[in-house]
């Protein structure tokens, strides 16, 4: 009998080598209750993953494929192993074709199945990424700091994206310096497209609420696309209405605006509903048609062709030890308000409310508010990593771990970034409207109304001055640190102590 093609929840694409190689092979998909309880995942994340899988099953069946689907409600098969055992007994199949899983723990588990079940597994490259992780690992060997910018340029050349011969269009590889405008005054922010739940999704919502009532978040208002056709409509809406403004306002933050000009396609591209290179080409076409400025298109391309692929390569080059890195020895417990947004720091409150409600914030809120705060207060990187994995609709181990351990908290010893991405209240005040309605003064470093981000920032720099001083990029800010009067620094140290004790 032909082998069975076993696909996972983040491989929901028809454009996969095993599917193209054998039109007669059955496809196996399993909804694992146990996997969905590894962490108390946000219920919107679970609804998205389960509904997208069930719609994909329907799509496969409509194309004439034989599909073996083990849904959550199928009693007796609460995990992948029990479902797989049943499938092997029922069909007699002992050979499986599998796309290389995106996550390390899944790959190690699969390696154990040959002995457990006596089955043969043939692996195929994961073409839902543009990076060959084995080639990437060879690239990083011997490099002290494998900088994303170097990789990004290689990818631009390899895929001929925004290129003019062997030079970048416009003469510059990176236009990030143009993409740092705050939103001030009247700016028309387009509404993102929404998709009311169909019958399948409504059933999934009821099921998730019943089975995972102890998980975080709510299913109320779930409106994401869960099919390939709707995902494309959703992306086209971004291209038509938000791409042009994406560059200017890529780093902006605004109250009650979780998306702004961002695409919000990360959950869709991460499960295979959208193809990364097709998204890059479509954005490039908008520039060539004069429908979007270069700084917007280059910024979008850099997120997918650069950052997404780079993060994937870093993950597979350094796992499993990467996840346990903690270069500053930060061990503090995650504050309870990360789960309920009950804090009087308005920037944190606004970002955390969006996470609790939508299971989403854009990347600057993740990096410069949430991870910034966690780094400055010495919270355990592993605790922050688990929180992101739990709460975000687009979370997967391969993307969260490098972004938190490496980029967000600089806990990887400098593999991804040579300096920590930390800031005082000045950055948050410049790039958002959060400080306008906060009880704390973003310009004060001491006193009862001083913003905690200010004294946390300067005392953090003081504490790690010796190690930070080895980085030339930190010279200017450390000179400013040295100018702070000793009495003021003592006050900030006291403020820090009191604030940390209150967490």
C-alpha positions as CSV (number, residue, x, y, z in Angstrom):
1,X,0.0,0.0,0.0
2,X,1.2,3.6,-0.6
3,X,2.6,5.6,2.3
4,X,0.4,7.9,4.3
5,X,1.2,11.6,4.2
6,X,1.0,12.9,7.8
7,X,0.6,16.7,8.1
8,X,0.7,18.8,11.2
9,X,-1.3,21.8,12.2
10,X,1.2,24.3,10.7
11,X,1.5,22.5,7.3
12,X,-1.9,23.4,5.9
13,X,-0.8,23.9,2.3
14,X,-1.6,22.0,-0.9
15,X,1.8,23.0,-2.4
16,X,3.9,20.3,-0.6
17,X,6.1,17.8,-2.3
18,X,4.5,14.6,-0.9
19,X,1.1,15.8,-2.0
20,X,2.4,16.5,-5.5
21,X,4.4,13.3,-5.6
22,X,1.5,11.0,-4.8
23,X,-2.1,11.8,-5.7
24,X,-3.3,8.5,-4.2
25,X,-1.7,8.6,-0.8
26,X,-4.1,9.2,2.1
27,X,-3.5,12.3,4.3
28,X,-3.5,12.0,8.1
29,X,-4.2,15.0,10.3
30,X,-4.6,14.8,14.1
31,X,-6.0,17.3,16.6
32,X,-4.1,16.5,19.8
33,X,-5.9,17.4,23.0
34,X,-2.6,16.7,24.9
35,X,-0.6,19.1,22.7
36,X,-3.2,21.8,23.2
37,X,-2.7,21.5,27.0
38,X,1.0,21.7,27.0
39,X,0.4,25.3,28.1
40,X,-2.9,27.1,28.9
41,X,-3.0,28.5,25.4
42,X,-5.2,31.5,24.6
43,X,-8.5,30.1,23.4
44,X,-8.4,32.3,20.2
45,X,-5.2,30.5,19.3
46,X,-6.8,27.1,19.7
47,X,-9.9,28.2,17.7
48,X,-7.7,29.4,14.9
49,X,-5.5,26.3,14.7
50,X,-8.4,23.8,15.0
51,X,-10.7,25.6,12.6
52,X,-8.0,26.1,10.0
53,X,-7.2,22.4,10.2
54,X,-10.8,21.4,9.7
55,X,-11.3,23.7,6.8
56,X,-8.1,22.2,5.3
57,X,-9.5,18.7,5.7
58,X,-12.6,19.8,3.9
59,X,-10.4,21.3,1.1
60,X,-8.4,18.1,0.7
61,X,-11.6,16.0,0.6
62,X,-13.1,18.3,-2.0
63,X,-10.0,17.7,-4.2
64,X,-10.7,14.0,-4.1
65,X,-8.1,13.1,-1.4
66,X,-8.6,10.3,1.1
67,X,-8.3,11.9,4.5
68,X,-8.0,10.3,7.9
69,X,-8.9,13.1,10.4
70,X,-8.8,12.6,14.2
71,X,-10.8,15.5,15.6
72,X,-10.8,16.5,19.3
73,X,-14.2,15.1,20.0
74,X,-13.2,11.6,18.8
75,X,-13.2,9.7,22.1
76,X,-10.3,7.5,23.0
77,X,-7.6,9.4,21.0
78,X,-6.6,12.3,23.1
79,X,-3.1,12.6,21.7
80,X,-1.2,12.0,18.5
81,X,0.4,8.7,19.6
82,X,-2.9,7.0,20.5
83,X,-4.5,8.3,17.2
84,X,-1.5,7.1,15.3
85,X,-1.6,3.6,16.9
86,X,-5.3,3.3,16.0
87,X,-4.6,4.4,12.4
88,X,-1.7,1.8,12.0
89,X,-3.9,-1.0,13.4
90,X,-6.9,0.0,11.3
91,X,-5.1,0.5,7.9
92,X,-2.0,-1.7,8.2
93,X,0.0,1.3,7.0
94,X,3.6,1.2,8.3
95,X,5.2,4.0,6.1
96,X,4.6,7.7,6.5
97,X,5.8,10.7,4.5
98,X,6.3,13.7,6.8
99,X,7.3,17.3,6.1
100,X,10.2,18.3,8.3
101,X,8.4,19.7,11.4
102,X,9.1,23.3,12.3
103,X,9.7,22.7,16.0
104,X,12.5,20.8,17.6
105,X,10.5,18.9,20.2
106,X,8.3,17.5,17.5
107,X,11.3,16.3,15.4
108,X,12.8,14.5,18.5
109,X,9.4,12.9,19.2
110,X,9.1,11.6,15.7
111,X,12.5,10.0,15.9
112,X,11.2,7.8,18.7
113,X,8.2,6.5,16.7
114,X,10.1,4.0,14.5
115,X,11.0,1.9,17.5
116,X,7.7,2.4,19.4
117,X,5.4,1.5,16.5
118,X,7.6,-0.2,14.0
119,X,6.9,2.3,11.3
120,X,9.1,3.9,8.6
121,X,9.3,7.6,8.2
122,X,10.5,9.5,5.2
123,X,11.2,13.2,5.7
124,X,10.7,15.9,3.1
125,X,12.1,19.5,3.2
126,X,9.8,22.0,4.8
127,X,9.2,24.3,1.8
128,X,6.9,26.5,3.8
129,X,10.1,28.3,4.7
130,X,12.6,29.8,2.2
131,X,15.6,28.9,4.3
132,X,17.4,25.5,4.2
133,X,18.1,25.2,7.9
134,X,21.1,23.0,7.3
135,X,22.7,25.6,5.0
136,X,21.9,28.2,7.6
137,X,23.7,26.2,10.3
138,X,26.8,26.0,8.1
139,X,26.6,29.8,7.6
140,X,26.6,30.6,11.3
141,X,29.4,28.2,12.2
142,X,32.4,30.2,13.1
143,X,30.5,33.5,13.2
144,X,30.5,35.2,16.7
145,X,27.4,37.2,15.8
146,X,25.4,36.1,12.8
147,X,23.8,39.5,12.1
148,X,20.3,39.4,10.4
149,X,21.2,42.2,8.0
150,X,23.9,40.1,6.3
151,X,21.5,37.2,5.9
152,X,18.8,39.5,4.7
153,X,20.9,40.8,1.9
154,X,21.9,37.3,0.8
155,X,18.2,36.4,0.6
156,X,17.4,39.5,-1.4
157,X,20.0,38.5,-4.0
158,X,19.1,34.8,-3.9
159,X,15.4,35.5,-4.7
160,X,16.0,38.6,-6.8
161,X,13.7,40.7,-4.6
162,X,13.8,44.5,-4.9
163,X,17.0,44.3,-6.9
164,X,18.4,46.3,-9.7
165,X,21.0,43.9,-11.1
166,X,23.3,43.2,-8.3
167,X,22.3,46.3,-6.3
168,X,19.3,47.1,-4.2
169,X,16.7,49.3,-5.8
170,X,17.0,52.8,-4.5
171,X,20.6,52.3,-3.6
172,X,20.0,51.1,0.0
173,X,19.4,47.7,1.4
174,X,17.6,48.9,4.5
175,X,15.2,51.8,4.9
176,X,14.4,51.3,8.5
177,X,15.5,54.8,9.4
178,X,12.5,56.1,7.4
179,X,10.0,53.9,9.3
180,X,9.9,55.5,12.7
181,X,7.1,58.1,12.6
182,X,4.7,58.3,15.4
183,X,1.0,58.9,14.7
184,X,0.1,62.5,15.5
185,X,-3.0,64.4,14.6
186,X,-5.6,63.1,12.2
187,X,-4.3,59.9,10.5
188,X,-6.9,57.7,8.7
189,X,-6.3,54.2,9.9
190,X,-8.1,51.6,7.7
191,X,-10.1,48.9,9.4
192,X,-8.8,45.5,8.9
193,X,-11.1,43.0,7.2
194,X,-13.0,40.6,9.4
195,X,-14.5,37.1,8.8
196,X,-17.5,36.1,10.8
197,X,-17.3,32.5,11.9
198,X,-18.9,30.0,9.6
199,X,-20.6,26.8,10.7
200,X,-17.3,24.9,11.2
201,X,-15.7,27.7,13.2
202,X,-18.8,28.2,15.3
203,X,-18.7,24.5,16.2
204,X,-15.0,24.8,17.0
205,X,-15.6,27.8,19.3
206,X,-18.2,25.9,21.3
207,X,-15.9,22.9,21.5
208,X,-12.9,25.0,22.7
209,X,-15.0,26.8,25.3
210,X,-16.2,23.5,26.6
211,X,-13.0,21.6,26.6
212,X,-10.6,24.4,27.5
213,X,-12.6,26.6,29.9
214,X,-9.6,26.9,32.2
215,X,-7.4,28.4,29.5
216,X,-6.6,32.1,29.1
217,X,-8.5,34.6,26.9
218,X,-11.9,34.3,25.3
219,X,-13.3,33.2,22.0
220,X,-15.6,36.2,21.9
221,X,-15.2,38.2,18.7
222,X,-13.1,35.6,16.8
223,X,-12.9,36.9,13.2
224,X,-9.7,35.7,11.6
225,X,-9.6,34.0,8.2
226,X,-9.2,30.2,8.5
227,X,-9.2,29.1,4.8
228,X,-6.7,29.7,2.0
229,X,-9.1,31.7,-0.1
230,X,-10.0,34.0,2.8
231,X,-6.4,34.3,3.8
232,X,-5.6,35.6,0.4
233,X,-8.5,38.1,0.5
234,X,-7.3,39.2,3.9
235,X,-3.7,39.8,2.6
236,X,-5.0,41.6,-0.6
237,X,-6.9,43.9,1.7
238,X,-3.7,44.8,3.5
239,X,-2.0,45.4,0.1
240,X,-4.8,47.7,-1.0
241,X,-5.4,49.6,2.2
242,X,-2.5,49.4,4.7
243,X,0.8,48.6,2.9
244,X,1.3,52.1,1.7
245,X,1.3,53.4,5.3
246,X,3.1,50.5,6.8
247,X,6.6,51.9,6.4
248,X,6.0,55.3,8.0
249,X,4.1,53.9,10.9
250,X,5.7,50.5,11.3
251,X,6.9,51.4,14.9
252,X,4.0,53.5,16.0
253,X,1.7,52.4,18.9
254,X,-1.8,53.7,19.6
255,X,-4.4,53.1,22.2
256,X,-7.0,50.5,21.2
257,X,-5.3,49.9,17.9
258,X,-3.6,46.5,17.8
259,X,-3.1,46.4,14.1
260,X,-2.7,49.9,12.7
261,X,-1.0,49.5,9.3
262,X,0.5,46.1,10.0
263,X,-0.6,43.1,7.9
264,X,-1.4,40.7,10.7
265,X,-0.7,37.8,8.4
266,X,1.8,36.1,10.8
267,X,-0.8,33.5,12.0
268,X,-1.8,32.7,8.4
269,X,1.7,32.4,7.0
270,X,2.9,30.4,10.0
271,X,0.4,27.6,9.4
272,X,0.7,27.5,5.6
273,X,-2.4,29.3,4.5
274,X,-0.2,31.9,2.8
275,X,3.1,31.3,0.9
276,X,5.9,33.6,2.1
277,X,7.5,34.2,-1.3
278,X,4.2,34.9,-2.9
279,X,3.5,37.5,-0.2
280,X,6.9,39.1,-0.8
281,X,6.4,39.1,-4.6
282,X,2.9,40.7,-4.3
283,X,4.3,43.5,-2.1
284,X,7.1,44.1,-4.5
285,X,4.6,44.3,-7.4
286,X,2.8,47.1,-5.6
287,X,6.0,49.1,-5.5
288,X,6.7,48.5,-9.2
289,X,3.2,49.6,-10.0
290,X,3.7,52.8,-7.9
291,X,1.0,51.7,-5.5
292,X,3.2,51.7,-2.4
293,X,6.4,53.6,-1.5
294,X,9.7,51.8,-1.3
295,X,10.2,52.3,2.4
296,X,6.9,50.5,3.1
297,X,7.6,47.6,0.7
298,X,11.2,47.1,1.9
299,X,10.1,47.1,5.5
300,X,7.5,44.5,4.8
301,X,9.9,42.4,2.7
302,X,12.5,42.6,5.5
303,X,10.0,41.2,8.0
304,X,9.3,38.1,5.9
305,X,12.3,37.4,3.7
306,X,14.7,38.7,6.3
307,X,13.5,38.4,9.9
308,X,11.1,35.4,9.7
309,X,13.6,33.3,7.8
310,X,16.5,34.4,10.0
311,X,14.6,33.5,13.2
312,X,13.8,30.1,11.8
313,X,17.5,29.5,11.0
314,X,18.7,30.7,14.4
315,X,16.2,28.3,16.1
316,X,17.4,25.3,14.2
317,X,21.1,26.2,14.5
318,X,21.1,26.4,18.3
319,X,18.3,24.3,19.7
320,X,17.8,22.7,22.2
321,X,20.2,24.6,24.4
322,X,19.1,28.0,23.0
323,X,15.8,28.0,24.9
324,X,17.6,27.8,28.3
325,X,20.0,30.6,27.7
326,X,19.9,33.3,30.4
327,X,23.1,35.4,30.0
328,X,22.1,37.8,32.8
329,X,20.8,35.2,35.3
330,X,17.4,36.8,35.4
331,X,15.1,34.7,37.6
332,X,12.2,36.9,38.7
333,X,8.7,35.5,38.4
334,X,6.4,36.9,35.8
335,X,4.0,39.4,37.4
336,X,0.4,38.4,37.6
337,X,-0.7,41.5,35.6
338,X,0.8,39.9,32.4
339,X,-2.3,37.6,32.5
340,X,-5.0,40.1,33.3
341,X,-3.6,43.6,32.4
342,X,-4.2,44.9,35.9
343,X,-1.4,47.5,36.1
344,X,-1.3,51.2,36.4
345,X,1.5,51.6,33.8
346,X,-0.7,52.6,30.9
347,X,1.7,51.4,28.2
348,X,1.7,47.9,29.7
349,X,-2.0,48.0,30.4
350,X,-2.8,48.9,26.7
351,X,-0.6,46.2,25.2
352,X,-1.6,43.5,27.7
353,X,-5.3,44.3,27.2
354,X,-4.8,43.8,23.5
355,X,-3.1,40.4,24.1
356,X,-5.9,39.3,26.5
357,X,-8.6,40.4,24.1
358,X,-7.1,39.6,20.6
359,X,-4.2,37.3,21.3
360,X,-2.2,39.7,19.3
361,X,-0.1,42.9,19.3
362,X,2.3,44.1,16.7
363,X,6.1,43.6,16.9
364,X,7.1,47.0,18.5
365,X,4.6,46.5,21.3
366,X,6.1,43.0,21.9
367,X,9.7,44.3,21.7
368,X,9.8,47.8,23.2
369,X,7.0,47.6,25.8
370,X,6.6,44.0,26.9
371,X,10.1,42.5,26.5
372,X,11.7,45.8,27.4
373,X,9.9,45.8,30.7
374,X,10.7,42.1,31.3
375,X,14.4,42.8,30.6
376,X,14.6,45.9,32.8
377,X,13.0,44.1,35.7
378,X,15.0,40.9,35.5
379,X,12.1,38.5,34.7
380,X,13.1,35.0,33.8
381,X,13.5,34.8,30.0
382,X,12.0,31.3,30.0
383,X,8.9,32.6,31.9
384,X,8.4,35.3,29.3
385,X,9.0,32.8,26.5
386,X,6.2,30.6,27.9
387,X,3.9,33.6,28.2
388,X,4.3,34.5,24.6
389,X,3.8,30.9,23.5
390,X,0.6,30.8,25.6
391,X,-1.0,34.1,24.7
392,X,-0.4,34.9,21.0
393,X,-2.4,33.5,18.1
394,X,0.7,33.4,15.9
395,X,2.9,31.6,18.5
396,X,5.1,28.6,17.6
397,X,8.2,27.5,19.4
398,X,10.5,28.3,16.4
399,X,9.4,31.9,16.1
400,X,8.8,32.8,19.8
401,X,12.0,31.4,21.3
402,X,14.5,33.4,19.2
403,X,12.4,36.5,19.3
404,X,12.1,36.4,23.1
405,X,15.4,34.8,24.3
406,X,17.4,36.5,21.6
407,X,15.9,39.7,20.2
408,X,13.5,40.6,23.0
409,X,15.5,40.0,26.1
410,X,19.1,39.7,24.8
411,X,19.5,36.6,27.0
412,X,21.3,34.6,24.4
413,X,24.7,36.1,25.1
414,X,24.6,38.3,22.0
415,X,24.0,35.7,19.3
416,X,21.2,37.7,17.6
417,X,21.8,41.3,18.8
418,X,25.0,42.9,20.0
419,X,23.1,45.1,22.5
420,X,19.8,44.8,24.4
421,X,16.7,46.5,23.0
422,X,15.9,48.5,26.2
423,X,14.7,52.0,26.5
424,X,13.4,54.6,29.0
425,X,10.0,56.1,28.8
426,X,11.2,58.6,26.2
427,X,10.9,56.1,23.4
428,X,7.4,54.9,24.4
429,X,6.3,58.6,24.8
430,X,7.7,59.4,21.3
431,X,6.2,56.5,19.5
432,X,2.8,56.2,21.2
433,X,-0.1,58.0,22.9
434,X,0.1,55.8,26.0
435,X,1.9,58.3,28.3
436,X,-0.7,61.0,27.7
437,X,-3.2,59.1,29.9
438,X,-0.8,57.6,32.4
439,X,-0.4,58.6,36.1
440,X,3.4,58.5,35.7
441,X,5.4,61.3,34.2
442,X,7.5,60.1,31.2
443,X,10.0,62.9,31.8
444,X,10.7,62.3,35.4
445,X,13.4,59.8,36.7
446,X,12.7,60.4,40.4
447,X,9.8,61.4,42.6
448,X,6.4,59.8,43.3
449,X,5.3,60.4,39.7
450,X,8.5,59.2,38.0
451,X,7.8,56.7,35.3
452,X,9.2,53.3,36.3
453,X,10.6,52.8,32.8
454,X,13.0,55.7,33.5
455,X,14.6,54.5,36.7
456,X,14.4,50.9,35.7
457,X,16.3,51.8,32.5
458,X,19.1,53.8,34.1
459,X,19.6,51.5,37.0
460,X,19.7,48.5,34.6
461,X,22.5,50.3,32.6
462,X,24.4,51.0,35.9
463,X,24.1,47.4,37.0
464,X,25.4,45.9,33.7
465,X,27.8,48.8,32.9
466,X,30.9,46.6,32.7
467,X,29.5,44.2,30.2
468,X,27.7,46.8,28.2
469,X,30.9,49.0,28.1
470,X,32.5,46.4,25.8
471,X,30.1,47.3,23.1
472,X,31.0,50.4,21.1
473,X,27.4,51.0,20.2
474,X,26.7,51.7,23.9
475,X,29.4,54.4,24.3
476,X,27.1,57.4,23.9
477,X,24.4,56.2,26.3
478,X,26.9,55.1,28.9
479,X,28.5,58.6,28.8
480,X,25.0,59.9,29.6
481,X,24.8,57.4,32.4
482,X,28.0,58.7,33.9
483,X,26.7,62.2,33.9
484,X,23.8,61.4,36.3
485,X,24.5,62.8,39.8
486,X,25.2,60.2,42.5
487,X,22.3,61.4,44.6
488,X,19.9,61.0,41.8
489,X,21.2,57.6,41.0
490,X,20.7,56.6,44.7
491,X,17.1,57.8,44.5
492,X,16.5,55.8,41.3
493,X,18.1,52.7,42.9
494,X,15.6,53.1,45.8
495,X,12.7,53.5,43.4
496,X,13.8,50.4,41.6
497,X,14.0,48.4,44.8
498,X,10.5,49.5,45.9
499,X,9.0,48.9,42.5
500,X,10.5,45.4,42.1
501,X,9.2,44.4,45.6
502,X,5.7,45.5,44.6
503,X,5.6,43.2,41.6
